[in-house]
C-alpha cells in the first residue's frame, strides 16, 4: 500500500501539477517565470479597459502592440504565491501612476508589462497575458480559460459573446474578494517574489501630475 501511495504521489506532482502551469517571458526573453496551478483556469481571465491600465501601456510605449481586441489590457488574476521568477530579476521595475496607485511591474530590458499588485501583503496579482507561452489554443483554454468579461468598458453590453461592463461585474469582484479574504486566513498565499521583507525588489518610478495629465490626453 505504501509503495502504491508513493507512486501515485510521484505521478501527481510530476505530471498533474505541471499540467496547468503557465510559462511566461518578456518580449526579448531576458525575463522569464512561471505560474504554478494545481487546477485548470483557477484565476480571473479578463480585459480591463480602465484609464490606468491603458495609461501604463501608453507609458511603456506598448499601447498599440499590447491592447487586446477589446481596447484594454488582457489580464489573468491569481495568487502571488503561485508565481516564480526564473531569470531576469535584475530588470524588474515598479511603476505607479499615483502615490497610492497599484504597483505595476515591468522589465526595462524591453518595457514589457509583467504584473499588477495591491502591495506586498495582499493575496492578489494580475499578469499581462501577452507574456504567457502556450503550446496551442487548447492549452491556453485549459490553463486560463476564456475571457470572462471586458471591465471598465466605454459601453455596456452584457449580452455580447464577451460581456462588456462599465465597471467590474459581481462575478469578477467576488473572485477578487475571495482571493483577498483567503490571504487573510492563509498568509502564505500572499508570498510574492516581487517583494522582499515587504519592500519592492526593483526601483520604484512614480510619475508626476503633469506627466499623468499628458498621458490621459493621449490614451
C-alpha positions in Angstrom: 0.0 0.0 0.0 2.8 2.4 0.9 4.5 1.8 -2.5 1.3 2.5 -4.3 0.8 5.7 -2.4 4.4 6.8 -3.2 3.9 6.1 -6.9 0.6 7.9 -7.0 2.1 10.9 -5.3 5.1 11.0 -7.6 2.9 10.8 -10.7 0.6 13.6 -9.4 3.4 16.0 -8.6 5.4 15.4 -11.7 2.6 15.2 -14.2 -0.7 16.5 -12.9 0.7 19.6 -11.1 2.7 20.7 -14.1 -0.2 20.2 -16.5 -1.7 23.5 -15.6 1.5 25.5 -15.1 1.9 28.7 -17.2 5.3 29.7 -18.6 5.9 33.3 -19.2 8.7 35.6 -20.6 9.1 39.2 -21.6 9.2 40.3 -25.3 13.0 40.0 -25.6 13.2 36.8 -23.5 15.6 38.1 -20.8 13.0 37.8 -18.1 11.1 34.5 -17.5 9.0 33.0 -14.9 6.2 30.5 -14.2 2.8 30.4 -12.5 2.1 27.1 -10.7 -1.5 26.0 -10.8 -3.0 22.8 -9.2 -6.1 23.0 -11.4 -7.3 24.5 -14.7 -8.1 28.2 -15.0 -8.2 28.9 -11.3 -7.8 32.7 -11.8 -9.7 35.6 -13.3 -9.2 36.0 -17.1 -10.5 39.4 -18.2 -9.8 42.6 -20.1 -9.5 45.8 -18.1 -10.1 48.9 -20.2 -9.7 51.5 -17.4 -7.6 54.6 -17.9 -4.9 53.4 -15.5 -4.3 50.1 -17.4 -4.3 51.9 -20.7 -2.0 54.7 -19.3 0.5 52.1 -18.2 0.7 50.5 -21.6 1.0 54.0 -23.2 3.8 55.0 -20.8 5.6 51.7 -21.8 5.0 52.6 -25.5 3.1 49.3 -25.8 -0.4 50.6 -26.3 -0.5 49.7 -30.0 1.0 46.3 -29.7 -0.5 45.1 -26.4 -4.0 46.4 -26.4 -6.4 43.5 -26.7 -9.1 43.3 -29.4 -11.3 44.9 -26.7 -9.2 48.1 -26.3 -7.7 47.3 -22.9 -5.2 45.2 -21.1 -5.8 41.4 -21.1 -5.1 40.1 -17.6 -5.0 36.9 -15.6 -5.6 37.5 -11.9 -4.4 34.8 -9.4 -2.5 34.3 -6.1 1.1 35.7 -5.9 2.4 32.6 -4.1 2.0 30.7 -7.4 4.5 32.9 -9.1 8.2 32.0 -9.6 10.9 34.2 -11.2 13.3 32.1 -13.2 15.6 34.7 -14.8 15.9 38.4 -15.4 15.1 39.6 -11.8 17.5 42.5 -12.3 15.3 44.0 -15.0 12.2 44.4 -12.8 11.0 47.9 -12.1 7.9 49.1 -10.3 5.7 51.9 -11.8 3.0 53.9 -10.1 0.6 56.4 -11.7 -0.1 57.9 -8.2 1.4 57.6 -4.7 -1.4 55.2 -3.7 -1.9 53.6 -7.1 -1.4 49.9 -8.0 2.1 48.5 -8.1 2.6 48.0 -11.8 5.6 45.8 -12.6 7.5 45.8 -15.8 11.0 44.9 -17.1 13.2 47.7 -18.5 15.1 45.3 -20.9 12.2 45.6 -23.4 9.5 47.6 -21.5 7.2 44.5 -21.2 4.4 44.8 -18.6 4.6 41.9 -16.1 2.0 42.2 -13.4 -0.1 44.4 -11.2 -0.2 44.0 -7.4 -2.0 45.6 -4.4 1.1 45.9 -2.4 3.3 43.2 -0.8 0.8 41.8 1.8 -2.3 41.0 -0.3 -3.3 37.8 -2.0 -3.7 39.3 -5.4 -1.6 39.6 -8.6 -2.8 40.3 -12.2 -0.5 39.2 -15.0 -0.3 40.5 -18.5 -1.3 37.5 -20.6 0.7 38.7 -23.6 3.8 37.2 -21.9 2.2 33.7 -21.5 3.6 30.9 -23.6 1.2 28.2 -24.7 1.6 25.1 -26.9 -1.8 25.6 -28.6 -5.1 27.3 -28.3 -6.4 24.3 -26.4 -3.5 24.6 -24.0 -4.4 28.2 -23.4 -8.1 27.5 -22.8 -7.1 24.8 -20.4 -4.8 26.9 -18.3 -6.5 30.3 -18.2 -9.9 29.7 -19.8 -11.9 32.2 -22.0 -12.1 35.9 -21.3 -15.0 36.2 -18.9 -15.6 40.0 -19.2 -14.4 43.3 -20.5 -14.4 45.6 -17.5 -14.4 49.4 -17.3 -15.6 49.5 -20.9 -17.0 52.6 -22.6 -20.1 50.6 -23.5 -22.3 48.3 -21.5 -23.3 45.1 -23.4 -24.0 42.2 -21.1 -25.4 40.0 -23.9 -22.2 40.2 -26.1 -20.2 37.0 -26.7 -17.8 38.5 -24.1 -19.9 40.7 -21.8 -18.9 44.4 -21.5 -19.3 46.3 -18.3 -18.8 49.9 -17.4 -17.4 48.7 -14.0 -16.3 45.3 -12.6 -19.2 42.8 -12.6 -20.1 40.9 -9.4 -18.6 37.7 -10.7 -15.1 39.3 -11.1 -15.4 41.2 -7.8 -16.4 38.1 -5.9 -13.3 36.2 -7.1 -11.0 39.1 -6.2 -12.7 39.4 -2.8 -12.2 35.6 -2.3 -8.5 36.0 -3.1 -8.1 38.8 -0.6 -10.1 37.1 2.1 -8.2 33.8 1.7 -5.0 35.7 2.0 -6.1 36.9 5.5 -6.7 33.4 6.5 -3.7 31.8 4.9 -1.0 34.4 4.8 1.4 32.2 3.0 -0.7 32.8 -0.1 0.5 36.4 -0.1 4.1 35.5 -0.6 5.2 37.4 -3.6 8.7 37.2 -5.2 8.4 40.8 -6.4 8.9 41.9 -2.8 11.4 41.1 -0.1 10.5 41.8 3.6 7.6 43.9 2.3 9.7 46.1 0.0 9.8 46.1 -3.8 12.8 44.2 -5.3 13.1 46.8 -8.1 13.4 50.6 -8.3 10.1 52.4 -7.9 9.1 55.0 -10.5 6.4 57.5 -9.7 5.3 59.9 -12.4 4.3 63.5 -11.6 0.9 65.1 -12.1 1.8 66.8 -15.3 3.1 63.6 -16.9 -0.1 61.8 -15.8 -2.2 64.6 -17.3 -0.4 64.3 -20.6 -0.9 60.6 -20.8 -4.6 60.9 -20.1 -4.9 63.3 -23.1 -3.3 60.7 -25.4 -5.0 57.4 -24.5 
